[in-house]
Amino acid sequence: MSENCKATGAKVDLLVSGAYVLTLDDNGTMVENGAVAIAGDTIVAVGASAELTARYPTAQRLETAHGLVMPGLVNAHTHAAMTCFRGLADDLPLMQWLQDYIFPAEAKLTGEMVYWSTLLSTLEMIRSGTTSFCDMYLFAGQVARAADASGMRAWIGEVLYDFPSPNYGPLEKGFDYLDELAATYRHHPLLTITVDPHAVYTCSPDLLVRLKERAVALDTRYVIHLSESREEVAGCTERYGRSPVMHLEALGLLDQRVVADHCVVLTDEEIELLGARGVKVAHCPESNMKLASGVAPVERLLRAGVVVGLGTDGCASNNDVDMFGEMDTAAKLQKVWDLDPTAMSAATTLRLATRGGAELLGAGSAIGCLTPGRKADLIVLDLAQPHLTPMYNPISQLVYAARGADVVHSVINGRIVMEDRRVLTLDEAEILGRMREVAEIVRRVTPAGR
């Protein structure tokens, strides 16, 4: 066993083993016939399965003969509860989609609708290999309640904007709601509350500044949709005389706390500025494609030193939360956009979906790769599949051939949350039944349902 993978004297509770352990550490370590030893919520050793099994004979074993053990995927941007709007309003421009369908539907949301819709999303995420997600939406307390029930790791924020919310009502109540959320989950081991202005076109300069001050006070991330479309950039330029990125810069808001979602329409100057300020970017290629927003300049962002994570966005604009599908799209889209087959290599893309997302959320030292001392967030894929055979390059297979349905086990914070495709933390039949009821409500209150 290498020095980097040496086990501690801790009591090991769980051994997860497979044909390969892909650590995604700085050295690109991959162990054939390997295992990960877990004590409580923490990885204590990575090495040969036979050696760790002999060392820890009493540990519970999760073995997959043809399995690939790897870090869980990190969904850097989603609206989990928007599963209730999946397929509601497709094939529309962003602003028409938002103003004519999504905002009116959201005005009728209730906390219970958000709770069950989020449970559905967590069920889908767990079954497709995601172990952590960053969510911004309404009724964030219900999102947190659902995430807690699922056992997932999550960063959760209540969207604030200038107009009244169907959750908290007038804006000032939104600040109270945010403070209550932060207090409730301050010491939660898996849930972190973020501060989430919706966008520059729904938030006044004063609100953007006030929310940044609150993010600093709470020592948390500041999550915002930014430069998602040409229409957004044109509207901001007309209103404030500058682009969304330069608008935030003029307000003194750009720094390492900012998680900017989408960042499709950027100039070279803005890309360099985001890198200099330490801003993080959540890339959502499938949503950007579906809404015809454009293609984010991911390769240029990475060259500028910007930390980039990969996200699915919500199910109303994707229409799923399968990060394996998102990886495949992200890699191929960048290649065709840049007309360069070397752009967004499989290794780069996989990093965005794991360590990139972890770093974006300020958790780079805790999750995103499998090394001793990090939290035990990992998944196992069954490689005994026609579409994964033969296996020459596991990273290539993960990005270009694997599917969410190939994930058979999931461990989050040392806890087995899915075993042999069965999610242990959630009642799938109840969730699907409740969602049929939610869908009936949505049909009655939206233009698409009439």
C-alpha positions as CSV (number, residue, x, y, z in Angstrom):
1,M,0.0,0.0,0.0
2,S,1.4,3.4,-1.0
3,E,2.2,6.0,1.7
4,N,-0.7,8.2,0.3
5,C,-3.1,5.3,0.8
6,K,-1.9,4.0,4.1
7,A,-4.7,3.2,6.6
8,T,-5.0,4.7,10.0
9,G,-5.7,2.9,13.2
10,A,-9.4,3.9,13.0
11,K,-12.1,1.3,13.2
12,V,-13.3,0.6,9.7
13,D,-17.1,0.3,9.3
14,L,-17.3,-0.3,5.5
15,L,-15.2,-1.6,2.6
16,V,-16.3,-0.7,-0.9
17,S,-14.5,-2.8,-3.5
18,G,-14.5,-3.3,-7.3
19,A,-12.5,-4.2,-10.3
20,Y,-11.2,-0.6,-10.3
21,V,-11.0,2.3,-7.8
22,L,-10.6,5.6,-9.7
23,T,-9.5,8.1,-7.1
24,L,-9.3,11.2,-9.2
25,D,-6.4,12.4,-7.0
26,D,-3.6,14.7,-8.2
27,N,-1.6,11.7,-9.4
28,G,-4.5,10.1,-11.3
29,T,-4.3,7.0,-9.2
30,M,-6.4,4.0,-10.3
31,V,-6.2,0.8,-8.3
32,E,-7.2,-2.5,-10.0
33,N,-9.0,-4.9,-7.8
34,G,-9.1,-2.1,-5.2
35,A,-11.2,-1.0,-2.2
36,V,-12.0,2.1,-0.2
37,A,-12.0,1.7,3.6
38,I,-14.4,4.0,5.5
39,A,-14.6,4.8,9.2
40,G,-17.7,6.7,10.1
41,D,-18.1,9.4,7.5
42,T,-14.4,9.5,6.4
43,I,-12.2,7.6,4.0
44,V,-9.2,6.1,5.9
45,A,-7.5,4.0,3.2
46,V,-7.5,3.2,-0.5
47,G,-5.6,0.2,-1.8
48,A,-5.7,-3.4,-2.9
49,S,-9.0,-5.1,-2.0
50,A,-7.2,-8.2,-0.7
51,E,-5.0,-6.3,1.6
52,L,-7.7,-4.1,3.0
53,T,-10.0,-7.0,3.5
54,A,-7.4,-8.8,5.5
55,R,-6.6,-5.7,7.5
56,Y,-10.3,-5.1,8.3
57,P,-12.0,-8.5,8.4
58,T,-15.0,-7.3,10.5
59,A,-16.0,-4.4,8.3
60,Q,-19.2,-4.5,6.3
61,R,-18.4,-5.2,2.6
62,L,-20.0,-3.7,-0.5
63,E,-18.4,-5.7,-3.3
64,T,-19.0,-5.5,-7.0
65,A,-16.9,-7.9,-9.0
66,H,-17.1,-5.9,-12.2
67,G,-17.5,-2.5,-10.4
68,L,-15.8,0.8,-10.9
69,V,-15.6,2.8,-7.6
70,M,-15.3,6.5,-8.1
71,P,-16.1,9.8,-6.4
72,G,-19.8,10.8,-6.4
73,L,-20.8,13.4,-8.9
74,V,-21.4,17.0,-7.9
75,N,-24.3,18.8,-9.6
76,A,-23.2,22.5,-9.4
77,H,-26.4,24.1,-10.4
78,T,-30.0,22.9,-10.3
79,H,-33.5,23.7,-9.2
80,A,-34.5,20.4,-7.8
81,A,-38.2,21.0,-7.3
82,M,-38.6,21.9,-10.9
83,T,-39.1,18.2,-11.6
84,C,-42.8,19.1,-11.2
85,F,-42.5,21.2,-14.4
86,R,-40.7,18.6,-16.4
87,G,-42.0,18.8,-20.0
88,L,-44.4,21.6,-19.1
89,A,-43.2,24.3,-21.5
90,D,-40.6,23.1,-24.0
91,D,-39.2,24.6,-27.2
92,L,-39.5,28.3,-26.1
93,P,-37.1,31.2,-25.8
94,L,-35.7,31.8,-22.3
95,M,-37.7,35.0,-21.4
96,Q,-41.0,33.7,-22.9
97,W,-40.4,30.4,-21.1
98,L,-39.8,32.2,-17.8
99,Q,-42.4,35.0,-18.0
100,D,-45.3,33.2,-19.7
101,Y,-45.0,29.7,-18.1
102,I,-42.5,29.3,-15.3
103,F,-43.1,32.4,-13.2
104,P,-47.0,32.0,-13.4
105,A,-46.7,28.3,-12.4
106,E,-44.3,29.1,-9.6
107,A,-46.8,31.7,-8.2
108,K,-49.0,28.7,-7.4
109,L,-46.4,26.6,-5.7
110,T,-46.8,25.4,-2.1
111,G,-44.2,24.1,0.3
112,E,-45.6,20.6,0.1
113,M,-45.4,20.7,-3.7
114,V,-41.8,21.7,-3.5
115,Y,-41.0,19.1,-0.9
116,W,-42.3,16.2,-2.9
117,S,-40.9,17.5,-6.2
118,T,-37.4,17.8,-4.5
119,L,-37.7,14.3,-3.2
120,L,-38.3,13.1,-6.8
121,S,-35.2,15.0,-7.9
122,T,-33.1,13.5,-5.2
123,L,-34.3,10.1,-6.1
124,E,-33.3,10.7,-9.7
125,M,-30.0,12.2,-8.7
126,I,-29.0,9.3,-6.4
127,R,-30.0,6.7,-8.9
128,S,-27.8,8.4,-11.6
129,G,-24.7,8.9,-9.4
130,T,-25.0,12.4,-8.0
131,T,-24.1,12.6,-4.3
132,S,-24.0,16.5,-3.9
133,F,-26.0,19.3,-5.4
134,C,-26.2,23.1,-5.3
135,D,-29.8,24.2,-5.4
136,M,-31.4,27.7,-5.7
137,Y,-35.2,27.9,-5.6
138,L,-38.3,28.8,-3.7
139,F,-39.4,27.3,-0.4
140,A,-35.8,26.4,0.3
141,G,-36.7,25.1,3.8
142,Q,-38.7,22.4,2.1
143,V,-35.9,21.7,-0.3
144,A,-33.6,21.3,2.8
145,R,-36.2,19.0,4.4
146,A,-36.2,16.8,1.4
147,A,-32.4,16.8,0.9
148,D,-32.1,15.8,4.6
149,A,-34.5,12.9,4.1
150,S,-32.6,11.7,1.1
151,G,-29.2,11.7,2.8
152,M,-27.7,13.8,0.0
153,R,-25.1,16.5,0.6
154,A,-26.5,19.9,-0.6
155,W,-25.9,23.6,-0.8
156,I,-29.4,25.2,-0.7
157,G,-30.5,28.8,-1.2
158,E,-33.8,30.7,-1.3
159,V,-34.1,32.8,-4.4
160,L,-34.7,36.5,-3.7
161,Y,-35.8,39.1,-6.2
162,D,-37.5,42.5,-6.2
163,F,-41.1,41.3,-6.5
164,P,-43.0,39.3,-3.8
165,S,-42.3,35.6,-3.5
166,P,-45.0,32.9,-3.3
167,N,-43.0,31.6,-0.3
168,Y,-42.1,34.5,2.0
169,G,-44.2,37.3,0.5
170,P,-42.6,40.8,0.5
171,L,-38.8,41.1,0.0
172,E,-38.0,42.1,3.6
173,K,-39.6,38.9,4.8
174,G,-37.2,37.1,2.5
175,F,-34.2,38.3,4.5
176,D,-35.9,37.0,7.7
177,Y,-36.5,33.7,6.0
178,L,-32.8,33.5,4.9
179,D,-31.6,34.2,8.4
180,E,-33.9,31.5,9.9
181,L,-32.7,29.0,7.3
182,A,-29.0,29.8,8.1
183,A,-29.7,29.4,11.8
184,T,-31.5,26.1,11.4
185,Y,-28.8,24.4,9.4
186,R,-25.7,26.1,10.7
187,H,-24.3,22.9,12.2
188,H,-25.9,20.4,9.8
189,P,-23.2,17.9,8.6
190,L,-24.6,17.7,5.0
191,L,-26.6,20.9,4.3
192,T,-25.2,24.4,3.8
193,I,-27.3,27.5,3.2
194,T,-26.3,29.9,0.5
195,V,-27.4,33.4,-0.5
196,D,-29.1,33.5,-3.9
197,P,-30.1,36.6,-5.8
198,H,-32.0,35.4,-8.9
199,A,-30.3,37.5,-11.6
200,V,-29.4,41.1,-12.5
201,Y,-32.7,41.5,-14.4
202,T,-34.8,40.6,-11.3
203,C,-32.7,42.2,-8.6
204,S,-32.0,45.9,-8.1
205,P,-28.5,47.0,-7.5
206,D,-29.4,47.7,-3.9
207,L,-30.7,44.2,-3.4
208,L,-27.6,42.6,-5.0
209,V,-25.4,44.6,-2.6
210,R,-27.5,43.8,0.4
211,L,-27.4,40.1,-0.4
212,K,-23.7,40.1,-0.9
213,E,-23.3,41.7,2.6
214,R,-25.5,38.9,4.0
215,A,-23.3,36.2,2.2
216,V,-20.2,37.7,3.8
217,A,-21.9,37.8,7.3
218,L,-22.9,34.2,6.9
219,D,-19.6,33.2,5.4
220,T,-21.3,31.4,2.5
221,R,-21.6,31.3,-1.3
222,Y,-23.4,34.0,-3.3
223,V,-25.2,32.1,-6.2
224,I,-26.6,34.0,-9.1
225,H,-27.7,33.4,-12.8
226,L,-25.3,35.5,-14.8
227,S,-24.9,36.3,-18.5
228,E,-27.1,33.4,-19.5
229,S,-28.3,34.8,-22.8
230,R,-27.8,37.7,-25.3
231,E,-31.2,39.1,-24.3
232,E,-30.0,39.3,-20.7
233,V,-26.8,41.1,-21.7
234,A,-28.7,43.5,-24.0
235,G,-31.3,44.3,-21.3
236,C,-28.7,44.9,-18.6
237,T,-26.6,47.1,-21.0
238,E,-29.7,49.1,-21.9
239,R,-30.7,49.5,-18.3
240,Y,-27.4,50.1,-16.6
241,G,-25.0,50.9,-19.4
242,R,-22.9,47.8,-18.9
243,S,-23.1,44.0,-19.2
244,P,-24.2,41.8,-16.3
245,V,-20.6,40.9,-15.4
246,M,-19.4,44.5,-15.5
247,H,-22.5,45.5,-13.6
248,L,-21.5,43.2,-10.7
249,E,-17.9,44.5,-11.0
250,A,-19.1,48.1,-10.7
251,L,-21.1,47.2,-7.6
252,G,-18.0,45.6,-6.1
253,L,-19.5,42.2,-5.9
254,L,-17.2,39.9,-7.9
255,D,-15.0,37.8,-5.7
256,Q,-14.3,34.2,-4.7
257,R,-17.7,33.8,-3.0
258,V,-19.6,34.2,-6.2
259,V,-21.0,31.2,-8.0
260,A,-22.1,32.4,-11.4
261,D,-24.5,30.1,-13.2
262,H,-24.4,29.7,-17.0
263,C,-21.9,32.5,-18.1
264,V,-22.7,31.9,-21.7
265,V,-22.2,35.4,-23.2
266,L,-18.8,36.7,-22.1
267,T,-16.1,38.9,-23.6
268,D,-12.4,38.1,-23.3
269,E,-12.1,40.9,-20.9
270,E,-14.9,39.5,-18.7
271,I,-13.3,36.0,-18.7
272,E,-10.0,37.4,-17.5
273,L,-11.9,39.4,-14.9
274,L,-13.8,36.4,-13.6
275,G,-10.5,34.6,-13.2
276,A,-8.8,37.5,-11.5
277,R,-11.6,37.9,-9.0
278,G,-11.8,34.2,-8.2
279,V,-15.4,33.8,-9.4
280,K,-16.7,30.2,-9.8
281,V,-18.8,29.2,-12.9
282,A,-21.5,26.5,-13.1
283,H,-21.7,25.2,-16.6
284,C,-25.1,23.9,-17.7
285,P,-24.8,22.8,-21.4
286,E,-28.0,20.9,-21.9
287,S,-30.2,23.7,-20.5
288,N,-28.3,26.3,-22.5
289,M,-28.8,24.2,-25.7
290,K,-32.5,23.6,-25.1
291,L,-33.2,27.3,-24.5
292,A,-30.9,28.3,-27.4
293,S,-28.9,30.5,-25.0
294,G,-25.6,29.6,-26.6
295,V,-22.4,27.8,-25.6
296,A,-20.4,28.9,-22.6
297,P,-16.7,29.4,-23.4
298,V,-15.5,26.7,-20.9
299,E,-12.1,26.2,-22.3
300,R,-11.3,29.9,-22.2
301,L,-12.6,30.1,-18.7
302,L,-10.4,27.2,-17.6
303,R,-7.3,28.8,-19.2
304,A,-8.1,32.0,-17.3
305,G,-7.9,30.1,-14.1
306,V,-11.7,30.0,-13.4
307,V,-13.0,27.1,-11.3
308,V,-15.8,25.5,-13.4
309,G,-18.3,22.9,-12.2
310,L,-20.9,21.1,-14.2
311,G,-24.7,21.4,-13.5
312,T,-27.9,20.2,-15.0
313,D,-30.1,23.2,-14.2
314,G,-33.7,22.3,-13.5
315,C,-35.9,19.7,-15.1
316,A,-38.1,22.3,-16.8
317,S,-35.1,23.2,-19.0
318,N,-33.1,20.1,-19.4
319,N,-35.3,17.7,-18.7
320,D,-33.4,15.4,-16.4
321,V,-30.7,15.6,-13.7
322,D,-28.4,12.8,-15.1
323,M,-24.9,14.1,-14.7
324,F,-23.5,11.3,-16.9
325,G,-25.6,12.6,-19.8
326,E,-24.5,16.1,-18.9
327,M,-20.8,15.1,-19.1
328,D,-21.2,13.5,-22.5
329,T,-23.0,16.7,-23.8
330,A,-20.5,19.1,-22.3
331,A,-17.5,17.4,-23.9
332,K,-19.0,17.0,-27.4
333,L,-20.6,20.4,-27.4
334,Q,-17.4,22.2,-26.7
335,K,-15.6,20.2,-29.4
336,V,-18.0,21.2,-32.1
337,W,-18.3,24.8,-30.9
338,D,-14.5,25.2,-30.9
339,L,-14.1,22.9,-34.0
340,D,-11.4,21.2,-32.0
341,P,-11.6,17.5,-31.1
342,T,-9.1,18.0,-28.3
343,A,-11.3,20.5,-26.5
344,M,-12.9,19.4,-23.2
345,S,-11.1,16.1,-23.0
346,A,-12.8,13.3,-21.0
347,A,-10.4,13.9,-18.1
348,T,-11.3,17.6,-18.0
349,T,-15.0,16.9,-18.2
350,L,-14.9,14.3,-15.5
351,R,-13.0,16.8,-13.3
352,L,-15.7,19.4,-13.8
353,A,-18.4,16.9,-12.6
354,T,-16.4,16.0,-9.5
355,R,-13.5,18.0,-8.1
356,G,-14.5,21.1,-10.1
357,G,-18.0,21.1,-8.5
358,A,-16.5,20.5,-5.1
359,E,-14.1,23.4,-5.4
360,L,-16.9,25.6,-6.7
361,L,-18.8,25.0,-3.5
362,G,-15.8,25.5,-1.2
363,A,-15.6,21.7,-0.4
364,G,-12.5,20.8,-2.4
365,S,-10.7,19.5,0.6
366,A,-13.7,17.3,1.7
367,I,-15.2,15.7,-1.4
368,G,-14.5,15.2,-5.1
369,C,-11.8,12.6,-4.9
370,L,-11.1,9.4,-3.0
371,T,-8.2,10.0,-0.7
372,P,-7.7,9.4,3.1
373,G,-9.2,12.2,5.2
374,R,-11.9,13.1,2.7
375,K,-15.6,12.5,3.3
376,A,-16.8,9.1,2.0
377,D,-19.0,10.2,-0.9
378,L,-18.6,7.6,-3.7
379,I,-20.5,5.6,-6.2
380,V,-20.0,2.2,-7.9
381,L,-20.8,1.5,-11.6
382,D,-21.4,-2.0,-12.9
383,L,-19.0,-2.3,-15.9
384,A,-20.5,-5.7,-17.0
385,Q,-22.6,-3.9,-19.7
386,P,-22.5,-4.2,-23.5
387,H,-22.0,-0.4,-23.9
388,L,-19.1,-0.4,-21.5
389,T,-17.2,-3.3,-23.1
390,P,-14.3,-3.4,-23.8
391,M,-12.6,-1.3,-21.2
392,Y,-9.5,0.5,-22.5
393,N,-9.8,3.8,-20.7
394,P,-12.1,4.0,-17.8
395,I,-12.3,7.9,-17.8
396,S,-13.2,7.8,-21.5
397,Q,-15.9,5.3,-20.8
398,L,-17.4,7.3,-18.0
399,V,-17.8,10.4,-20.1
400,Y,-18.7,9.0,-23.5
401,A,-20.4,5.7,-22.8
402,A,-21.6,5.4,-19.2
403,R,-25.2,6.2,-18.2
404,G,-26.7,7.1,-14.9
405,A,-28.5,3.7,-14.9
406,D,-25.1,2.0,-14.7
407,V,-24.7,3.2,-11.1
408,V,-25.5,0.4,-8.7
409,H,-24.4,1.6,-5.3
410,S,-24.1,5.1,-3.7
411,V,-22.4,6.0,-0.4
412,I,-22.8,9.5,1.0
413,N,-20.9,10.7,4.1
414,G,-20.1,7.0,4.9
415,R,-23.8,5.9,4.7
416,I,-25.0,3.5,2.0
417,V,-28.0,5.4,0.4
418,M,-28.4,3.1,-2.6
419,E,-27.6,-0.6,-2.8
420,D,-28.1,-2.7,-6.0
421,R,-30.1,0.2,-7.5
422,R,-32.5,0.4,-4.5
423,V,-32.5,3.7,-2.8
424,L,-32.6,3.0,0.9
425,T,-33.5,6.4,2.2
426,L,-36.6,7.1,0.1
427,D,-40.0,5.5,-0.6
428,E,-40.1,5.5,-4.4
429,A,-43.7,4.4,-4.7
430,E,-44.9,7.1,-2.3
431,I,-42.9,9.8,-4.1
432,L,-44.3,8.8,-7.5
433,G,-47.8,8.7,-6.2
434,R,-47.5,12.1,-4.6
435,M,-46.0,13.5,-7.8
436,R,-49.1,12.4,-9.8
437,E,-51.1,14.6,-7.4
438,V,-48.7,17.5,-7.9
439,A,-48.9,17.2,-11.6
440,E,-52.7,17.5,-11.5
441,I,-52.4,20.8,-9.6
442,V,-49.8,22.1,-12.1
443,R,-52.0,21.2,-15.0
444,R,-54.9,23.3,-13.6
445,V,-52.9,26.4,-12.9
446,T,-50.7,26.8,-16.0
447,P,-51.4,27.8,-19.6
448,A,-49.9,24.5,-20.9
449,G,-52.3,22.6,-18.8
450,R,-55.5,24.3,-20.1
